Amino acid sequence: QCRTCTEMKAHNGWNETDMLLDFVNNIAISLKDEFPDLKIETLSYQYTKAPPLKLHAAPNVIVRFCTPMGMMRPLSEDAEFMARLNGWAGKADSLYIWNYVSNFQGWLLPDANLFALGKNLRLFRDNHARAIFEQGDSQTRTGDFLVLRGWLESRLLWNPDQDVRTLIDDFCHLYYGPAAPLILQYFEVLQQALSQPEVESGLQLNCDLWLKPQTLNTLLDIMDEAVAKAKGTAYEQRVLQASMPIHYALLLSEATTSPEMRKRWGWSDTVLAARWARICQVTQTLGGETHYRENQPYANLFRWMERRYNPKYASTDLPEEVGIVDKFHILDLRSDDLKVYYKDKGTQVVKDGNTTSGIAVRLNGDQSGWAVQFNPRWDSVMSWFLHAPAVTVYVRLRKEAKPDKQSEAPALLMSTQPQEKWPRASWSANQLPEQYQWLKLGTGKLAKGQYIYLAPVPNPAIQHIFIDRILLVFQ
């Protein structure tokens, strides 16, 4: 991005990959005589995905070529990928592959790429790849067919010409016993869903893009029958584990936010709560879950799924103007859901019997800063809020005033960061209630990366401000 690099690229007719390769080649050449057996590795990844326009990798340089994340169809069907792969032909003597074989948007979600694994390995071999690294999911226990996927990859790496369907059939009959025919039927329905004309051949990370409500119900019925077939046998726990991804696909589906869709497809509160309860039971039996995606702790997903599907978290005492609202149209954040900052300035989590969770976030009247924040990852966990045309935000709080002190000066600010398309609320000491009440921030549209904050303003009339809940209502 600097002037020197920009001028160098323009003068030589290079792209970003040429720039990196020039740097790596120089290192490799300088070390060749002293370390004749040493190989220097670099990546064709992100801004260096495109092949170099001019340069060739030095003989002792390895180029690790990274595939797209989340491809469920054969990579040969992706024109952009094939252009990259063909572009590297003749540009590197040692081409290694970094191949992604799990759904990195959510390891717990269905991934219909099993039948593409063999075709992809043959493609790499036929394009003279010298080594292949298959990156899957190593951080979950209930990820999509983990054992089958690992076994299948290991067999195909030895011989990519083996028939994938025969391998899957053999594995399922040995591993799932009486449920094997239903597991195989499940795979066929997944393939049919993936082959629909409206499903693009590119990255299919979001299940809503290719698993429609009718297909979800069909797959759930198949897995329910498979679980019943294996009940009481040595295969039961394996089949239960295999049924988890389609449960997650249902519970994270945007379709569940629509009362009309829930009624049409039989997804009552009781049904959805039972599906979530089964996930919790199987996960606990397996010893707990660790991550739901790369570097994202499962505890984050569990918290929001509990709020959404466990009846004990039903929201009560909502703002009067909200009225009767579908429970899937609200996100009720308790004080223990919020991030607390500036503890050195007085922010504390304290017991409070008048709050929903029995605790509150307490702010001092003389402190400042963005002390309370809700900073979600707007991904598969809460994507339905991103798709909403508008979201209204409220906060439930109270003040502890200093005796005989009044002030019209600001005592508390609330807004979002970035603030674009959002109001900023400011309440004076006199406006803050002494008993817990709802105050309204305003209405706007949330964007990925946006977070909500509460910032106290030093005020002589305020001893403390107590935060109970933040409520998001989407319209």
VEXDREN-2710 file (C-alpha; in Angstrom, 1 decimal):
% VEXDREN-2710
k/r/px/py/pz
1/GLN/0.0/0.0/0.0
2/CYS/3.0/2.3/0.5
3/ARG/4.3/4.6/-2.3
4/THR/7.4/2.5/-2.8
5/CYS/5.5/-0.8/-3.3
6/THR/2.9/0.9/-5.5
7/GLU/5.6/2.3/-7.8
8/MET/7.4/-1.1/-7.8
9/LYS/4.3/-2.9/-8.8
10/ALA/3.5/-0.4/-11.6
11/HIS/7.1/-0.4/-12.9
12/ASN/7.4/-4.2/-13.0
13/GLY/3.8/-5.0/-14.0
14/TRP/3.4/-7.0/-10.7
15/ASN/0.4/-7.8/-8.5
16/GLU/0.4/-8.3/-4.7
17/THR/1.5/-12.0/-5.1
18/ASP/4.5/-10.9/-7.2
19/MET/5.5/-8.5/-4.4
20/LEU/5.3/-11.3/-1.8
21/LEU/7.0/-13.8/-4.0
22/ASP/9.9/-11.4/-4.7
23/PHE/10.4/-11.1/-1.0
24/VAL/10.3/-14.8/-0.3
25/ASN/12.4/-15.7/-3.3
26/ASN/15.2/-13.4/-2.1
27/ILE/15.2/-15.1/1.3
28/ALA/15.2/-18.6/-0.3
29/ILE/18.0/-17.8/-2.7
30/SER/20.1/-16.2/0.1
31/LEU/19.9/-19.4/2.2
32/LYS/20.2/-22.0/-0.6
33/ASP/24.0/-22.5/-0.4
34/GLU/24.2/-22.6/3.3
35/PHE/21.1/-24.8/3.8
36/PRO/20.7/-26.8/0.6
37/ASP/17.9/-29.0/2.0
38/LEU/15.9/-26.1/3.4
39/LYS/12.5/-25.2/1.9
40/ILE/10.8/-21.8/2.5
41/GLU/7.0/-21.9/2.5
42/THR/4.6/-19.1/1.7
43/LEU/0.8/-18.9/1.1
44/SER/-1.5/-18.2/-1.8
45/TYR/-4.2/-16.9/0.6
46/GLN/-6.4/-13.8/1.0
47/TYR/-4.6/-10.9/-0.8
48/THR/-2.1/-13.3/-2.4
49/LYS/-4.8/-15.7/-3.7
50/ALA/-4.2/-14.6/-7.4
51/PRO/-1.3/-16.2/-9.1
52/PRO/1.7/-13.9/-9.8
53/LEU/1.7/-12.1/-13.1
54/LYS/5.4/-12.2/-13.8
55/LEU/7.5/-14.1/-11.2
56/HIS/8.1/-17.8/-10.7
57/ALA/8.7/-19.3/-7.2
58/ALA/12.3/-20.2/-6.6
59/PRO/13.1/-24.0/-6.7
60/ASN/13.4/-24.1/-2.9
61/VAL/10.1/-22.2/-2.3
62/ILE/6.9/-24.1/-1.4
63/VAL/3.6/-22.3/-2.3
64/ARG/0.8/-23.4/-0.1
65/PHE/-2.4/-22.9/-2.2
66/CYS/-5.5/-22.3/-0.1
67/THR/-8.9/-23.4/-1.2
68/PRO/-12.2/-21.5/-0.5
69/MET/-13.9/-22.2/2.8
70/GLY/-17.2/-23.9/2.8
71/MET/-17.4/-25.3/-0.8
72/MET/-19.8/-28.2/-0.7
73/ARG/-19.8/-28.9/-4.5
74/PRO/-16.6/-30.1/-6.3
75/LEU/-14.1/-27.3/-6.6
76/SER/-13.9/-27.9/-10.3
77/GLU/-17.3/-26.3/-10.6
78/ASP/-15.9/-23.0/-9.2
79/ALA/-14.7/-21.0/-12.2
80/GLU/-12.8/-18.5/-10.0
81/PHE/-11.0/-21.3/-8.2
82/MET/-10.0/-23.1/-11.4
83/ALA/-8.6/-19.9/-12.8
84/ARG/-6.4/-19.5/-9.7
85/LEU/-5.3/-23.1/-9.9
86/ASN/-4.5/-23.0/-13.6
87/GLY/-2.8/-19.7/-13.1
88/TRP/-0.3/-21.2/-10.7
89/ALA/0.6/-24.0/-13.2
90/GLY/4.2/-23.4/-14.1
91/LYS/4.7/-20.8/-11.4
92/ALA/5.8/-23.1/-8.6
93/ASP/7.8/-26.3/-8.6
94/SER/6.4/-27.3/-5.2
95/LEU/2.7/-26.6/-5.0
96/TYR/1.1/-27.8/-1.7
97/ILE/-2.6/-27.6/-0.9
98/TRP/-4.4/-26.2/2.2
99/ASN/-7.9/-27.6/1.8
100/TYR/-10.8/-26.6/4.0
101/VAL/-13.2/-29.6/4.5
102/SER/-15.5/-28.3/7.3
103/ASN/-18.0/-25.4/7.4
104/PHE/-16.1/-22.6/9.1
105/GLN/-19.2/-20.5/9.5
106/GLY/-20.4/-23.1/12.0
107/TRP/-18.9/-26.5/12.6
108/LEU/-22.1/-27.8/14.1
109/LEU/-24.1/-27.2/11.0
110/PRO/-24.7/-29.7/8.1
111/ASP/-22.0/-29.8/5.5
112/ALA/-22.9/-31.7/2.3
113/ASN/-19.4/-31.9/0.9
114/LEU/-18.7/-35.6/1.5
115/PHE/-19.3/-36.6/-2.1
116/ALA/-17.0/-33.9/-3.4
117/LEU/-13.9/-34.9/-1.3
118/GLY/-12.7/-37.6/-3.7
119/LYS/-13.2/-35.4/-6.8
120/ASN/-11.2/-32.5/-5.1
121/LEU/-8.3/-34.8/-4.2
122/ARG/-8.1/-36.1/-7.8
123/LEU/-8.2/-32.5/-9.0
124/PHE/-5.2/-31.6/-6.8
125/ARG/-3.3/-34.7/-7.9
126/ASP/-3.9/-34.1/-11.6
127/ASN/-2.7/-30.5/-11.2
128/HIS/0.6/-31.8/-9.8
129/ALA/0.1/-30.9/-6.1
130/ARG/2.9/-32.5/-4.1
131/ALA/1.3/-32.4/-0.7
132/ILE/-2.2/-31.8/0.8
133/PHE/-3.3/-30.6/4.2
134/GLU/-6.9/-31.2/5.0
135/GLN/-8.2/-28.7/7.7
136/GLY/-11.3/-29.9/9.4
137/ASP/-12.9/-29.4/12.7
138/SER/-10.8/-30.3/15.7
139/GLN/-12.6/-28.3/18.4
140/THR/-16.1/-29.9/18.7
141/ARG/-17.6/-33.2/19.7
142/THR/-20.9/-32.8/17.8
143/GLY/-19.7/-31.3/14.5
144/ASP/-21.1/-32.6/11.3
145/PHE/-20.2/-36.4/10.9
146/LEU/-16.7/-35.8/12.3
147/VAL/-15.7/-39.5/12.5
148/LEU/-17.0/-40.3/9.0
149/ARG/-15.4/-37.3/7.5
150/GLY/-12.0/-38.0/9.1
151/TRP/-12.1/-41.7/8.1
152/LEU/-13.2/-40.9/4.6
153/GLU/-10.4/-38.3/4.1
154/SER/-7.8/-40.6/5.4
155/ARG/-8.8/-43.4/3.0
156/LEU/-9.0/-41.0/0.0
157/LEU/-5.6/-39.5/0.7
158/TRP/-4.1/-42.9/0.2
159/ASN/-6.1/-43.5/-2.9
160/PRO/-8.3/-40.7/-4.3
161/ASP/-9.7/-43.0/-7.1
162/GLN/-11.8/-45.1/-4.7
163/ASP/-15.5/-44.8/-5.0
164/VAL/-16.8/-42.4/-2.4
165/ARG/-20.3/-43.8/-2.2
166/THR/-19.0/-47.3/-1.6
167/LEU/-16.7/-46.1/1.2
168/ILE/-19.5/-44.1/2.9
169/ASP/-21.8/-47.1/2.6
170/ASP/-19.2/-49.4/4.2
171/PHE/-18.6/-47.0/7.0
172/CYS/-22.2/-46.3/7.8
173/HIS/-23.2/-50.0/8.0
174/LEU/-20.3/-50.7/10.4
175/TYR/-20.6/-47.5/12.5
176/TYR/-24.3/-46.9/12.6
177/GLY/-25.6/-50.4/12.5
178/PRO/-29.4/-50.7/12.0
179/ALA/-29.7/-46.9/11.4
180/ALA/-27.3/-47.0/8.4
181/PRO/-30.0/-47.1/5.6
182/LEU/-31.6/-44.0/7.1
183/ILE/-28.2/-42.2/7.5
184/LEU/-27.5/-42.9/3.8
185/GLN/-31.0/-41.6/2.9
186/TYR/-30.2/-38.4/4.9
187/PHE/-27.1/-37.9/2.7
188/GLU/-29.1/-38.3/-0.5
189/VAL/-31.7/-35.7/0.6
190/LEU/-28.8/-33.3/1.4
191/GLN/-27.4/-33.8/-2.1
192/GLN/-30.8/-33.2/-3.7
193/ALA/-31.1/-29.9/-1.7
194/LEU/-27.6/-28.9/-2.8
195/SER/-28.4/-29.7/-6.5
196/GLN/-31.3/-27.3/-6.8
197/PRO/-30.8/-24.7/-9.6
198/GLU/-31.3/-21.7/-7.2
199/VAL/-28.4/-22.9/-5.0
200/GLU/-25.2/-21.2/-6.2
201/SER/-22.1/-23.3/-6.6
202/GLY/-20.0/-21.0/-4.5
203/LEU/-19.6/-20.8/-0.7
204/GLN/-22.8/-22.1/1.0
205/LEU/-22.1/-21.2/4.6
206/ASN/-25.6/-20.2/5.7
207/CYS/-28.0/-23.2/5.9
208/ASP/-30.9/-20.9/5.1
209/LEU/-29.5/-20.5/1.6
210/TRP/-30.0/-24.2/0.7
211/LEU/-32.0/-26.0/3.4
212/LYS/-35.6/-24.9/3.0
213/PRO/-38.2/-25.5/5.8
214/GLN/-39.6/-28.6/4.0
215/THR/-36.2/-30.1/3.6
216/LEU/-35.4/-29.4/7.2
217/ASN/-38.5/-31.3/8.3
218/THR/-37.7/-34.2/6.0
219/LEU/-34.1/-34.5/7.4
220/LEU/-35.4/-34.2/10.9
221/ASP/-37.9/-37.0/10.3
222/ILE/-35.2/-39.2/8.9
223/MET/-32.9/-38.6/11.8
224/ASP/-35.7/-39.2/14.3
225/GLU/-36.4/-42.5/12.7
226/ALA/-32.7/-43.4/12.7
227/VAL/-32.4/-42.6/16.4
228/ALA/-35.5/-44.8/17.0
229/LYS/-33.9/-47.7/15.0
230/ALA/-30.7/-47.5/17.1
231/LYS/-32.4/-47.1/20.5
232/GLY/-31.1/-49.5/23.1
233/THR/-28.2/-50.7/20.9
234/ALA/-24.5/-50.0/21.0
235/TYR/-25.0/-47.6/18.1
236/GLU/-27.5/-45.3/19.8
237/GLN/-25.1/-42.6/21.0
238/ARG/-23.4/-42.5/17.6
239/VAL/-26.7/-41.9/15.8
240/LEU/-27.7/-39.3/18.4
241/GLN/-24.5/-37.5/17.8
242/ALA/-25.0/-37.6/14.0
243/SER/-28.5/-36.1/14.4
244/MET/-27.2/-32.9/16.1
245/PRO/-26.2/-30.8/13.0
246/ILE/-29.8/-30.8/11.5
247/HIS/-31.1/-29.8/14.9
248/TYR/-28.8/-26.8/14.9
249/ALA/-29.8/-26.0/11.3
250/LEU/-33.4/-25.8/12.4
251/LEU/-32.8/-23.8/15.6
252/LEU/-30.6/-21.3/13.9
253/SER/-32.8/-21.0/10.9
254/GLU/-34.2/-17.5/10.2
255/ALA/-37.5/-19.2/9.3
256/THR/-38.1/-19.9/13.0
257/THR/-38.4/-16.1/13.6
258/SER/-41.7/-16.0/11.6
259/PRO/-44.9/-17.0/13.5
260/GLU/-46.5/-17.9/10.2
261/MET/-43.6/-20.3/9.2
262/ARG/-43.6/-21.9/12.7
263/LYS/-47.3/-22.6/12.4
264/ARG/-47.0/-23.9/8.9
265/TRP/-44.2/-26.3/9.5
266/GLY/-45.2/-27.5/13.0
267/TRP/-42.4/-25.8/14.9
268/SER/-44.3/-25.0/18.1
269/ASP/-42.5/-23.6/21.2
270/THR/-42.8/-27.1/22.7
271/VAL/-41.2/-28.8/19.6
272/LEU/-38.3/-26.3/19.4
273/ALA/-37.7/-26.5/23.1
274/ALA/-37.6/-30.3/22.9
275/ARG/-35.1/-30.1/20.0
276/TRP/-32.8/-27.8/22.0
277/ALA/-33.2/-30.1/25.1
278/ARG/-32.0/-33.1/23.0
279/ILE/-28.9/-31.1/21.9
280/CYS/-28.1/-30.3/25.5
281/GLN/-28.6/-33.9/26.6
282/VAL/-26.4/-35.3/23.9
283/THR/-23.7/-32.6/24.3
284/GLN/-23.6/-33.3/28.1
285/THR/-23.3/-37.0/27.5
286/LEU/-20.3/-36.5/25.2
287/GLY/-18.6/-34.5/28.0
288/GLY/-19.5/-31.0/26.9
289/GLU/-18.7/-28.9/23.8
290/THR/-15.8/-26.5/23.3
291/HIS/-16.3/-24.4/20.2
292/TYR/-19.0/-23.8/17.7
293/ARG/-16.6/-22.2/15.1
294/GLU/-13.0/-21.3/14.9
295/ASN/-11.9/-19.5/18.1
296/GLN/-15.5/-19.0/19.2
297/PRO/-16.3/-20.7/22.5
298/TYR/-19.4/-22.9/22.6
299/ALA/-20.5/-21.1/25.8
300/ASN/-21.4/-18.0/23.6
301/LEU/-23.7/-20.0/21.4
302/PHE/-25.2/-21.9/24.4
303/ARG/-26.1/-18.7/26.2
304/TRP/-28.1/-17.3/23.3
305/MET/-29.8/-20.7/22.4
306/GLU/-30.8/-21.0/26.1
307/ARG/-32.3/-17.5/25.9
308/ARG/-34.2/-18.4/22.8
309/TYR/-35.4/-21.9/23.5
310/ASN/-35.4/-22.7/27.2
311/PRO/-38.8/-21.8/28.6
312/LYS/-37.3/-20.7/31.9
313/TYR/-35.9/-17.7/30.2
314/ALA/-39.2/-16.4/29.0
315/SER/-39.1/-12.6/29.1
316/THR/-41.4/-10.8/31.5
317/ASP/-41.9/-7.2/32.5
318/LEU/-41.3/-5.7/29.1
319/PRO/-41.7/-2.0/28.2
320/GLU/-45.4/-1.2/28.0
321/GLU/-45.2/0.1/24.4
322/VAL/-43.7/-3.2/23.2
323/GLY/-47.1/-4.9/24.0
324/ILE/-47.5/-8.5/23.0
325/VAL/-44.5/-9.5/20.9
326/ASP/-43.3/-12.8/19.5
327/LYS/-40.5/-14.1/21.7
328/PHE/-38.3/-14.7/18.7
329/HIS/-38.5/-11.0/17.9
330/ILE/-36.7/-10.0/21.1
331/LEU/-33.2/-10.4/22.5
332/ASP/-33.4/-9.8/26.3
333/LEU/-30.0/-9.2/27.7
334/ARG/-29.6/-9.7/31.4
335/SER/-26.8/-7.9/33.3
336/ASP/-24.7/-11.0/33.2
337/ASP/-24.8/-10.9/29.4
338/LEU/-23.1/-7.5/29.2
339/LYS/-19.4/-6.7/29.0
340/VAL/-18.2/-4.5/31.8
341/TYR/-15.3/-2.1/31.5
342/TYR/-13.5/0.5/33.6
343/LYS/-13.6/-1.6/36.8
344/ASP/-10.7/0.6/38.0
345/LYS/-13.0/3.6/37.8
346/GLY/-15.8/1.9/39.8
347/THR/-17.9/-0.3/37.4
348/GLN/-18.9/-3.4/39.4
349/VAL/-21.3/-6.3/39.2
350/VAL/-23.4/-6.3/42.4
351/LYS/-26.2/-8.3/43.9
352/ASP/-29.6/-6.7/43.5
353/GLY/-32.8/-8.5/44.4
354/ASN/-34.9/-6.2/42.3
355/THR/-33.3/-7.3/39.0
356/THR/-34.3/-10.2/36.7
357/SER/-31.1/-12.1/37.3
358/GLY/-30.5/-11.0/40.9
359/ILE/-27.5/-8.9/39.9
360/ALA/-26.9/-5.5/38.4
361/VAL/-24.1/-3.6/36.8
362/ARG/-23.3/-0.6/39.1
363/LEU/-21.8/2.6/37.8
364/ASN/-20.4/5.4/39.9
365/GLY/-21.8/8.9/39.6
366/ASP/-18.3/10.3/39.2
367/GLN/-17.0/8.0/36.5
368/SER/-17.0/8.2/32.7
369/GLY/-16.3/5.9/29.7
370/TRP/-18.1/3.2/27.8
371/ALA/-18.5/1.2/30.9
372/VAL/-21.3/-1.3/29.7
373/GLN/-21.3/-2.8/26.3
374/PHE/-23.0/-5.5/24.3
375/ASN/-20.7/-6.5/21.6
376/PRO/-22.1/-9.5/19.7
377/ARG/-20.7/-11.4/16.8
378/TRP/-23.5/-10.9/14.2
379/ASP/-23.1/-14.3/12.7
380/SER/-25.2/-17.5/12.7
381/VAL/-26.0/-17.1/16.4
382/MET/-28.0/-13.8/16.0
383/SER/-28.1/-13.2/12.2
384/TRP/-31.9/-12.7/12.3
385/PHE/-31.3/-9.3/14.0
386/LEU/-29.1/-8.2/11.1
387/HIS/-31.9/-9.0/8.6
388/ALA/-34.5/-7.1/10.5
389/PRO/-35.6/-3.8/8.8
390/ALA/-35.4/-2.1/12.2
391/VAL/-34.5/-2.8/15.8
392/THR/-35.6/-0.8/18.8
393/VAL/-33.3/-0.8/21.9
394/TYR/-34.4/-0.2/25.5
395/VAL/-32.5/-0.3/28.8
396/ARG/-33.9/-1.1/32.3
397/LEU/-32.2/0.8/35.0
398/ARG/-32.4/2.9/38.2
399/LYS/-30.4/5.6/40.0
400/GLU/-29.3/6.1/43.5
401/ALA/-29.3/9.9/43.9
402/LYS/-27.2/11.9/46.3
403/PRO/-29.4/13.6/49.1
404/ASP/-30.7/17.0/48.2
405/LYS/-29.0/17.1/44.8
406/GLN/-30.7/17.9/41.5
407/SER/-29.2/18.2/38.1
408/GLU/-30.3/18.7/34.5
409/ALA/-26.8/17.9/33.3
410/PRO/-26.3/14.6/31.5
411/ALA/-25.7/11.6/33.7
412/LEU/-25.8/8.7/31.2
413/LEU/-25.3/8.3/27.4
414/MET/-26.4/5.4/25.3
415/SER/-25.8/4.7/21.6
416/THR/-24.1/2.3/19.2
417/GLN/-20.6/2.2/17.7
418/PRO/-20.3/2.8/14.9
419/GLN/-23.2/5.3/15.3
420/GLU/-24.2/5.5/11.7
421/LYS/-28.1/5.4/11.3
422/TRP/-28.6/5.3/15.0
423/PRO/-29.8/7.9/17.5
424/ARG/-27.8/8.8/20.6
425/ALA/-29.8/9.1/23.9
426/SER/-28.8/11.3/26.8
427/TRP/-30.5/11.3/30.2
428/SER/-30.0/13.9/32.9
429/ALA/-29.8/13.0/36.6
430/ASN/-33.4/14.2/37.1
431/GLN/-34.6/12.1/34.2
432/LEU/-33.2/8.8/35.6
433/PRO/-35.8/6.9/37.7
434/GLU/-35.2/5.8/41.3
435/GLN/-37.0/2.5/40.7
436/TYR/-36.2/0.2/37.8
437/GLN/-37.9/1.4/34.6
438/TRP/-37.4/1.0/30.9
439/LEU/-35.9/3.9/28.9
440/LYS/-35.8/3.9/25.1
441/LEU/-32.6/4.4/23.1
442/GLY/-34.3/4.5/19.8
443/THR/-34.8/2.6/16.6
444/GLY/-32.3/1.8/13.8
445/LYS/-30.8/-1.0/11.7
446/LEU/-28.0/-3.0/13.2
447/ALA/-24.9/-3.7/11.1
448/LYS/-22.2/-6.4/11.4
449/GLY/-19.6/-5.3/13.9
450/GLN/-21.9/-2.8/15.6
451/TYR/-22.2/-2.8/19.4
452/ILE/-24.3/-1.0/22.0
453/TYR/-22.8/0.9/24.8
454/LEU/-23.8/2.8/28.0
455/ALA/-21.5/5.5/29.1
456/PRO/-21.9/7.3/32.5
457/VAL/-21.2/11.1/32.7
458/PRO/-19.8/12.5/36.0
459/ASN/-22.7/14.1/37.7
460/PRO/-22.8/15.6/41.2
461/ALA/-26.4/14.5/41.8
462/ILE/-25.7/10.8/41.1
463/GLN/-24.3/8.3/43.6
464/HIS/-24.8/5.2/41.5
465/ILE/-26.6/4.0/38.3
466/PHE/-27.7/0.3/38.3
467/ILE/-28.2/-1.5/34.9
468/ASP/-30.5/-4.5/34.9
469/ARG/-31.3/-5.4/31.2
470/ILE/-30.9/-4.2/27.6
471/LEU/-33.8/-5.2/25.3
472/LEU/-33.6/-5.5/21.5
473/VAL/-37.0/-5.8/19.7
474/PHE/-36.9/-6.3/16.0
475/GLN/-39.7/-5.2/13.7
END
